[in-house]
Structures are given as structure tokens and as C-alpha cells.
Amino acid sequence: MSINIKDAENFEFSPENMQWTKSQLAKYPENRKASCVMPFLHRAQEQNHGWVSVPVMEYIADFLDMPYIRVHEVASFYSMYNLKPVGKHVIEVCTTTPCWLKGSDDVVKACKEELGIGFGETTRDGEYTLLEVECAGACVNAPVIAYKEEYYEDLDDNSTRKFIKDLKSGATLKPGPQNGRFKSCPMGGPTSLKDKAPIGATFGGDK
């Protein structure tokens, strides 16, 4: 995977992002600029090909009048920030307990076999990076893959392999549950409270 040396050694917000910073800074008092560190890191990562380099953190530290180490502490704490170059397509697999209980091991195995890489690795062509993440916050739809700010849920071996093959082929991806259920509703539809309330009905203390 090739990295532009100039990009790796220098960073500054694009004119568009510089304009965007004004709207973010306006949300906080002048002496609380450091509150913008997380959205600034996120936007900088998007601009910097998906990762937060040392020059990025130095730039943001100067921009927000923060010590560099404070910016690094934030960037290294949250898994949403990548501290090394990543591929064009970043696939994040949740392996925390709820996903593990629902079969995330099968999802991990399918990803590794289909991509030919392990966690924290990028394919030689620079196209795909596979990451392990802690709780994605979608436990009711476990197991879950996060890709481009969308969740692909209720996965198993077959649906995971299909997801990756569709991604490779450029097919249209369908976020959400991959087993046919609607959002987080139980499979098979409701089992109780099936009747619609009569028109004009009141509940509890309503009059």
C-alpha cells in the first residue's frame, strides 16, 4: 500500500474544512476550544485518507491550543480513529460478548478467509482493512459489522461472505439486518398487543 510522503509529513485542513471549523468552534466558549477535538479529529481523518497521523494530531493541537499529548490521548483511546494507514474499505467487526454469543467467531472467520488478512491488516492492493472493535452498540442485532457508518447486522457465515463478495464486486449493499427481519423487531412479527387501539380510546389517566 503506497502512502504519499507529503501527506504523511504535512497536514492542514482544506478550505472547505477550514470553513466548517468555524461552525464547530461557534458551539463553545472561546476558552473551551478543546471541546472540538473529537469532531476535528474525525474530519481530519476523513481528509487524510482514513487515518490520523502525527502531523494531523500536531496540527489539531496547535489549532485548538492544546498540548499534543492531550490530542494523542483522545485519538488513541477511541477505536473510531485509526493511527496507521488503512485501506479504501474499512471493515469493523464487533467481537464483544453479545456479538460473540451470537456467533461473531463465524463472522471473523469468514472475513479473514474472504479477505486473506487478519485483524489490523490491510490487503496488499490497499483496498481492504479488517479491524476488531469493542461494542458497536447494536447488541440486539448481533453479530454486527460496521462499514462506512452503516451497520450490517444479524450476520452469519454465509451472509458475511455475501457482504464481502458484494463489496468486492461493487454490488449495492443493503445495511441493517441480513436475516430478513425488520430493524430490531422480533423475527415473525409481534407476538402480543397485535390489535389496534379503537379510535377515541383513552389509556391510564387520560381523559
N, C-alpha and C positions, 0 to 999 in steps of 0.2 A: 504494500500500500504506500503510495507516494504522498509525501507531505510537502507543501510549498514552504521552503525555508523562510521566505519573507513573512508568510502568515504565521509561522511558528515563533518568530522573533519579534514581531511587531503587531500591535493591535490598537485600533481606535474605532469608536462607533461610526457607522456610515452616516451620511447626512440625514437619512430617514430616521435612523435610530436615535440620532442626536436630538432630533425634533421630538421624538417620543419620550425621551428622558425628561423633558420639561413637564409633560403631563404627569409623570410619576412623582417628580420632586414636589410638584404643587400639592400633593396629598398630605405632606408632612411639614411640620415647622422647620424653619431654616436650620436649627440646631439638632435636627433629627434626620439628617440626610442619610445616615447609615441604615435607616429603615428600608431604603430602596435596594439594599444589597442583593436580595434574592431575585426580584424581577430583573435587575440589571444583569446578574449572572445568567439568568435564563435567556435573556435577549442576546447577550454576548455569545453564549454557547450556540444559539441558532445561527448567528452571523459567522462564527468561527468553525463552521463545518462540523458542528455537533459535539465540540469538546471545549473544556475550559483549561487553557494553557497558563503557564506562569505569567507571561506578558498580559494576558486577559485579566488575571487577578490583580496584577500590579496597576494596570490601567484603572480598574474599578476602585481600587484602594485610593489612588490619587484623586479620582473623580469625586469620591464621596468623603474625602478627608479622613480615611480610616487607616489604621495600621494594616499592613499587608497580611499579617498573621490572622487578623480577625476575618478577613475575606477568605483566607485559606481554610480557616476553621469551618466556615459555613459551607464552602464548596466541597470539602472532604467529608462532611457529616451526612449530607443528603445524597441519596443514590440517584437523584434526578440530574446531578451534574457529573459529567464524565471528565476525569482528569487525565485521560490519554486519548489519542485519536480513535475514532470509531468509524464504522462503515457507513455507507449511504443509508442502509436499512438497519435500524437497531431493534432487536427483538428482546424484550424483557420478560423473563419467566418468573412468576411468583412461586416460591417453594416453602413459604411459611406454613405452619401447622394445618390450617383449614384446607389449603390447596394440596398439601402433602397427603392428608387423609382422603382427599377426593381423587388422588391419582396423579399428582404433579410429576412423580417419577417417570410415568409413561410419557408425559409431555416433554420432559427434559430429554429423555432417551430419543424420542422422535426428532427433536430439534437438532441434537448432536449428530444423529445419523444422516439427516437430510442436508445439513449444512456442512458436515465434516469438520466441525470445530467444537471446542469446549467453552465453558463459561469464561468470559473475559477475553475471548479471542475474536479475531476478525479474519474472514476469508481472504485468501491471497489476492483476489481481484479487488479487495476493498469494498465489496458490495454489502456484506452482512456481518454484523457483530451480535454475539449472543451474550446476554447478561442475566445474572441471577439477582433478583430483587426481593427485599422484605415486603411484607404485607401490602398488597395492591389495594386493599380496602374494598374488595368485591367478593368477600368470603361466601356469600350466599350463592354466587355463580362460579364457585371454584371447580376446577383449576382455571387459572387465568393467564393470558399473555397480553402484555401491553405493547402496542406498536403505533407510532405516530399519534399519540394522545387519544387512542381508541383502545377499548378492551375487547378481547376475543375470549369468550367465556364458555364454561361447561365443556371443556376440551377433553379429548381422549387421544389415544394414539392415532387413530385414523383421521380425525378432524384436524389434529395438529399437522400431520403430514400434508393434508389437503391445503391447509392455510399456507404452508411454506411453498408448496408447488404452485399455488395460485399467485403467490407473491413473486416467485421467480419468473413466472410466465407473463406477468403483467395483467392478470385477470382482475376483475373488480372484486374487491374484498368486502365482506359483509360483517361489520362489527357486531358485538353482542353475543348472545347465546348461540352456540353452534350445534345444539341438540334439538332445535325446533321450538323450544318454549318461548313464551313472550316475556321479555325483560327478566324480572325476578319472580314472576308468578310461578306457582307450582305446576309441574307437568300434569296435563289432563284437565286443567281448568279448575275453577273453585269447587270446593267440597262442602261449603256451608255458606249461609247468607246469600243464597242464589236468587231469591225473589227480589224484585224491585220494590222500593217503598211506594205505597199508594200516594197518589197526588194529594197534597194537603195534609199528609201525616205529620205529626209532631213527635219529638223524641225527648225523653228526660223531662226537664223542667220547662221546655219550650212551650209557648202558648201562641 
